[in-house]
Amino acid sequence: MQQWTRLQRARLAASLVALLIALPAAAQRIEPRSYGNAPIGVNFVTVGYGYSTGNVLTDPSIPLADVTARISTVLAGYGRSISVFGQSGVIGFVLPWATIDAEGQLEGQTRQAHRVGFGDPVFKVSANLYGAPALDLKDFQGWHQDTIVGVSLTAGAPWGQYDPDRLVNVGTNRWFVTPEVGVSKAFGPLTLEGALGVTVFGDNDQYLGSGRKEQEPVVSAQFHGIYDIRPGIWISAGGTHYTGGRTTLNGVEKNDLQQNWRWGATLSVAINRRNALKLYGSTGVLTRTGTEFDIFGVAWQYRFGGGL
C-alpha cells in the first residue's frame, strides 16, 4: 500500500471536498482550492451539514418586509477524479435535504413558513487545462503545484420539493448552469486563487400557481488566499462578488438587481489518507437585494479507490 505524507493527504482533501460545499444560491459559493490536482481514479463520498440564517432583502415594490430565514441543510455527495485529455478533472454530484423556517410581514401581517424536503441536486464537472497533469497515485506523490488553469460546469436540476401555490419552497422548479474559469498559483506554503463564472437560469413557469418567473444571469468573481499551516492542515480566507440576476414576474421587471459581496474562511484537516474534515463559514459584507445570510458548516469526506 502506498504511503502518503500529511501534506499530500491535505492537498487531495482540498481538491475533492470543495466540489461538495453548497450555499443557498449558486453565485454565493465560496470554494477554495476548486482547481487543484488529485490522483486519477480516486472516489470520494462526502456528508456535510450547513446552517444559514439572516435577512432576505426584497424588491421594495413587493408587499413583503422584515423577511428572515433559517435553513438547515444536510448534504450527501459522490465524486471521482478523472483524466481529461491528459490533465486531471473531477465529476460529481450533491443532494441536499433542507429544513426552512421563514418569517416576514406580508401587507402588514406576520406570516410564517416551515418547509422540509429534498432540495435541487447539483452536478459538477471540472477539468484542468494547464498545470495539473493526470497522474496515478505513485507519480502524484512526487508532484508539486505551480500554476493551474481550469474550467468547470455546475448544473442544478429542478427536482427538489416544490409546491407552486407556496412562496417559500425547498426546490426552485428551474434549471441553472454555471460555467467558470479559474487560476491557482502556489508560492511555497501560500496559494492564491481566482475564478470568474456566469450563472444562467431557466424559467419557473409555476411561480405562485401559473405565474412565470424569469431571471437574468448572475456574474460572479471569487478570490482566495490559502496557507498551509503545517502538513495536513490549511486555512483560507477569501470572498466573492456577484452582480446581475434581476427578475421578471409575469412580464413585469422587478427592482432587484443584485450587487453583493461576501467573505468567508475555511479550515481543512486531513485526518489520514482516507478521511478529511472541513469547517467553513461566510457572511454578507454588502447586500443590495437577495439573501444576507451568515453561513456555517462542516463536511466529512471518505476516499477510496485509485490505489489508496
N, C-alpha and C positions, 0 to 999 in steps of 0.2 A: 504493500500500500504506500502511495506517495506521502511524503512528509511535507507539511506546509509551514512557513513562518507565519507569525501572527499578523504581520503586515500584509502578506498575500491573502490571508483569510479576510482581512478587513476590506481590501480592495474588491474582492469578489462579492462580499456582502453589499458594499456600496453600489456596485454596478447592477445588482439584481433587485435589491429591496426598493430602489427608487421607483421602479415601474408600478408598484402596488400601493403607493400612498395617494389616496384620493381626497380631494377637498370638495366643498359643496358646489363649486362651479368650476367648469373646465379651465377657464382662463386664470383662476386663482391659484393653480397648483404651484407650489414651491418645491422643486425636486433637485437637490444637489446630487452631483455625480450621475446624472442621467446618461451621459456619454462617456462610458468607461470601457474597459476590456474585461473579458472573462473567458475561461477555457471552454472550448466548444463541447456541447453535449451535456452540460450540467442542467438538471431540472431543479426547480425551486417551488416550494409551497409556502405561502405567506398567510398568516392570520393577524389581523390588527383590530384595534379599537380607536375610534376618534370621537371627540366631543367638541361641538361647536355651539357657541352662544353669542348673542348680540342683537343688534338692531337691523331692520330691513328698511332702507330708505327708498321711498316710492315717488313716483311722479306726483307733484303737488295737485294735479287736476283729478287724481283718483281719490275718492272719499275714504281713504284709509290713512290712519295716523297712529303714531306710537306703536308700531309693529315690532315685536320682539319674537325671537325663536330660540329654541334649544333643540339640538339634533344630536342624538347618539347613534353611531354607525359602527357596525361590526363588518369587517371586510375579510373575504376569503379569496385567494387568487392562486394562479399557477402560471409558471413561465418556463422558458427553455432558451438557453444560449445556442445560437446557430452561426453558421458561416454564410456570408453573403458576398459572393464574388471575391473571396479571399480575405475579407475583413469580418470582424465579429459583429453580431447582432443579437437581438432578443425578441422573442414573441411571447405574448401572454395575455391574460385577461384577469379581471377582478369583478366580484359580485358583491354588492353591498346589501346589508339588511339594516334598515334605519327606523328609529323612533323619533317623531317630530312633535313638539309641543309649541304652538304658536299662539300669540295673543295680540290684539290690536283694537283700535277704535274704528268701527265702520259706521259712518254717518252718525257719530256721537254715541254709539252704543258699543259696549265692550263685547267682543267676540273671541271665542277660544276654539282651538282645533287640536285634535290629537290623532296622529296617523302612525300606523305601524305596518311595515311590509318590505318587500324586496324593492330596491332601487334599480335604476337602469344599469345593466352590465357595461363595462368598459373594456375595450380591446386595444392592444397596442403592439406595434411592430417598430423596432428601431434598427438602423443599420449604420455602422460607421463607414465613412468614405475614405478616411485617411488616418493613419497613426495607430490603429488598433487591429493588428493582423489576427486572423483566425488561427488560434494555437490549440494544440492538445494540452492536457494537464502538465505533462513533463516539460514541454517547451515554455509554457506560460510561467512557470516558476522562475525563470531567468529573465522575464520581460520587465522593462521599466518604461513608464509613460513619459512622453514628451508632449507633443501636440496632437490632439484628436479632433477631427471634424466628423460630425454625424448628422443624420436626419432621422425623424420619427413620424409616425402617423398614429394618432389616437382617435378612436371612434366610440361613441356612446349609442347604444341601441335602445329604442323606446319600448322596452319590455318590462319595465318596473310597474308597480301598483299605481293605477291611475283611475280616478273617478271624474268624468267630465263635468259633473254637477258641483264639484268642490273646488274652491280657490286654492287650498293647500293640499298638495299631493307629494308622495314619495317619489314617484316617477314623473317624467317630463312629457311623455307622449310625443317625442320628436327625436330625430337623429341629430348628432353633431359629429363633425370631423375636425381634427386639429393637425395640420401638417406643421412641422417645426424643424429648424436647423440649429445646431449647437456647436460650440467650440470649447474645448477644455485644454488648459496648458499647465503643466506641472513645473514648479520651481522648488525643487527639493521637497520638503515636507508640506509646502504650500501649493495648492491648486486653485487656479482662477477659472471660472466658467461663465459663459453667457449663452443665451438661447433666445430665438425670436420665432414666434408662432402666430397663426391666424386660426381662430375657431369659427367655423361656418355652421349655421343652424338650419335644420329643416323646419317646416311649419307645423304648428299644432292646430289641427282642424276640428278639435273638440274642446276648445277652451271655453269653460263655463257653459257647457251644453254644446251648441253648434257654432260657437264663435271661432274666429281664425286669428291666431297669434303668429306674427312674423317677427324675426329679429335680424338686425344687420350683423355682419361679422364683428368679432372682437379681436383686436390686435394686442398681443402680449409680449413683453420682454422680461426676462429674468436674469439675475446675475448672482454669483455665489463666490465666497471665499472659503476654502476648505483647508483645515490644518490637521495634519497627523500628529496628535499629542504624543503618542508612543505607539509602537507596533500593536495593532488590534483595536485602537481607539482613535476616532477622529471626530471633529466638531466643525460645523459650518454655520455661517451667517450669510444672509442674502435677502433679496427682495424681488418683487415683481411689480410691473406697471402694466395696466391693461386699459384700453380705451375702445370706444365704439359700443355696439350692442343695443342701439336704440330700437325699441319695439313699435310695432304697428298692430293695433287691435281693430279688427273688422274695417280695415281701410283707413283708420284714424291714427296718425303718427303721434306717439307719446313723447313727453319731455323727460326722457330717462336715459340720455346719453351717459355712458359710464366713462369716468376718467379717474381711476382709482389706483392707490398704491398700497402694497402690503410688504411686511418684512417678517422674517422668521429665522429660527435656529433649529439645528438638528444635531443630535449626539448618537453615534453609532458604535456599538461594541461587538466585535466578533468573539463569541464565546469559545468556539472551536471550529474545525473545518466544515462542520455541517450546520451549525446553529449561529444565528446572529440576532441581535436585539437593537431596535432603533426607537429613540424618543424624539418627538418633534413638536413644535408649536409655532404659531404665526398669529399676527394681529393686523388690523387695518391701520394704516398711517393717515391716509386721506381718502375719504369715500364721498363721491358725489351722489350716486344712486346705486342701488343693489344691496348686497349683504355686507354689513360691517361687523364681521364675526371675529371673536377670539377662538382659535382652534388649537386643541391639544390632542396628542395621540401617541400610541405605542404600537409597534409591529414586531412580530417574531417570525423568523424565516428558517425553514429547514431545507437543506440542499442535498441532492443525491444524484448519482449517475456521473458520467463523464470521467470515471476513474477515481472518484472520491473514496 
